[in-house]
Every structure is written in C-alpha cells, then in structure tokens.
Amino acid sequence: MTDEVKPDPKQATTQESQLAAENMTTGVEETPVVDFEADYEASQQFSVSDIDRSSEGAAAAEAATAADFKVSQAEETKTESQSTGNPSDYLDMAKDVAEDVGSQTEAGTGNVSDDLINKALDKGKPGSST
C-alpha cells in the first residue's frame, strides 16, 4: 500500500517543518512516497538479529537472564493442631490475646479484663442464651 504524503503548512509545528511543507506543496521539494507494506517487511528483518537465529542466541539469552543467587525450593510443612477439648486451654489462649490487645498503644484499642473473657467464653458455650 503506497501513500503519498500530503503536507499542510498550517499544521506544521516548527518553522522548518512549515518551510518543508510549503516547498512540497509548491513543487520545490519532492513529496515523499511511503510504502507501508515494504517498510513493515523491512522492519521484520531488523526485529531478529543473526545471533538469535542460532543456538548461540539461546545460550546468550539464558546467560543474560540467569539468576545471580541460588533460589531455594519451597518446602511443604504440615501443621496439625491437637484438639484437647479442655476449656482452660482456650481460657489461657484468650488471656494471651487479651494481653496482646491490652499492650497495644494504638488509639481505639480497649482493655480486656478476665471478667470480659469469662463472659465471652460463657456466651460461646452451646445451649447458653445469656
């Protein structure tokens, strides 16, 4: 697909481009002809270098993108929690959480007392409606 450039001096952004456009419209300079398909085909030749077409290119790419440090593989770990069914274990855990919450200095955090924890544990028991 061949297109001829149609210069417009009014659309030129610089003085040099305006002068070139005026010279093209008056015939002083030759108006360029652009062949988009030929330009595209020529660009395809430049998009891949000669080394990329050989096995050396693959080796060079591998060397350029290789990691500088050894990366360890992730290991799967299994954690099983033992269910004791002992309420005192939960009470100790709740006290630990309450201490962590109580030690925070952020605004809006409240103090949790043992009475509040016991009340929450009582409400969490099945069949309790208090």
C-alpha positions in Angstrom: 0.0 0.0 0.0 1.7 3.1 -1.2 0.6 6.5 0.1 1.8 10.0 -0.9 2.4 12.4 1.9 0.1 15.5 1.7 1.9 18.3 3.6 -0.1 21.1 5.1 2.0 24.2 6.1 -0.8 25.3 8.5 -0.4 22.1 10.6 3.4 22.3 10.8 4.6 22.7 14.4 8.0 24.2 13.7 9.3 26.8 11.2 11.5 24.2 9.5 8.6 21.8 9.0 6.4 24.7 7.8 9.1 25.6 5.2 9.4 22.0 4.1 5.6 21.7 3.7 5.4 24.9 1.7 8.3 23.7 -0.6 6.5 20.4 -1.1 3.2 22.0 -2.0 4.8 24.4 -4.4 6.9 21.7 -6.1 10.3 23.0 -5.0 10.9 19.8 -3.0 9.7 16.3 -4.0 6.9 14.9 -1.9 7.9 11.6 -0.3 6.0 8.4 -1.1 5.6 5.9 1.7 5.2 2.2 1.1 3.9 0.8 4.4 4.0 -2.8 3.4 7.6 -2.6 2.2 8.6 -0.8 5.4 6.8 -3.4 7.5 8.6 -6.2 5.7 11.9 -4.5 6.1 11.3 -4.0 9.8 10.8 -7.7 10.2 14.3 -8.3 9.1 15.6 -6.0 11.8 13.4 -7.4 14.6 15.5 -10.6 14.9 19.3 -10.5 14.9 21.5 -13.1 13.3 22.7 -14.4 16.7 19.1 -15.0 17.7 18.7 -17.4 14.8 21.4 -19.6 16.1 21.9 -21.8 19.2 24.4 -19.2 20.4 21.5 -16.7 20.8 19.6 -19.1 23.1 22.7 -19.6 25.2 23.4 -15.8 25.4 19.8 -15.2 26.4 20.0 -17.9 29.1 23.2 -16.4 30.5 21.8 -12.9 30.4 18.6 -13.8 32.3 20.1 -16.3 34.7 19.7 -15.6 38.4 22.7 -14.3 40.3 21.7 -16.1 43.5 20.5 -19.6 44.3 16.8 -19.8 44.9 15.7 -22.4 47.3 12.7 -24.5 46.7 9.7 -24.1 48.9 9.1 -27.0 51.3 5.6 -28.0 52.3 5.0 -28.1 56.0 2.2 -29.8 57.8 0.8 -28.5 61.0 -1.7 -30.5 63.0 -3.4 -29.0 66.0 -4.3 -31.3 68.8 -7.9 -30.8 69.9 -7.9 -31.2 73.7 -11.5 -30.1 74.4 -10.2 -28.6 77.7 -11.8 -25.1 78.3 -8.8 -24.0 80.3 -6.6 -24.2 77.2 -9.0 -21.8 75.5 -9.0 -19.5 78.6 -5.2 -19.4 78.5 -5.2 -18.6 74.8 -7.9 -15.9 75.4 -5.8 -14.3 78.1 -2.7 -14.2 75.8 -4.8 -12.5 73.2 -6.1 -10.1 75.8 -2.6 -9.2 77.0 -1.6 -8.6 73.4 -4.6 -6.3 72.8 -4.1 -4.6 76.1 -0.4 -3.9 75.3 -1.2 -2.1 72.0 -0.8 1.6 72.1 -2.9 2.4 69.1 -5.9 4.7 69.6 -9.2 2.8 69.8 -8.0 -0.3 71.4 -9.7 -1.2 74.7 -8.7 -3.2 77.7 -10.0 -6.7 78.0 -10.5 -8.0 81.6 -10.7 -11.5 82.8 -14.4 -11.0 83.6 -15.0 -10.0 80.0 -13.1 -13.0 78.7 -15.1 -15.3 81.1 -18.4 -13.7 79.9 -17.4 -14.3 76.3 -16.5 -17.9 76.9 -19.8 -18.5 78.7 -21.7 -16.9 75.8 -19.9 -19.2 73.4 -21.0 -22.4 75.1 -23.7 -24.4 73.4 -27.2 -24.1 74.9 -26.4 -20.8 76.6 -28.6 -17.8 76.0 -27.1 -15.2 78.3 
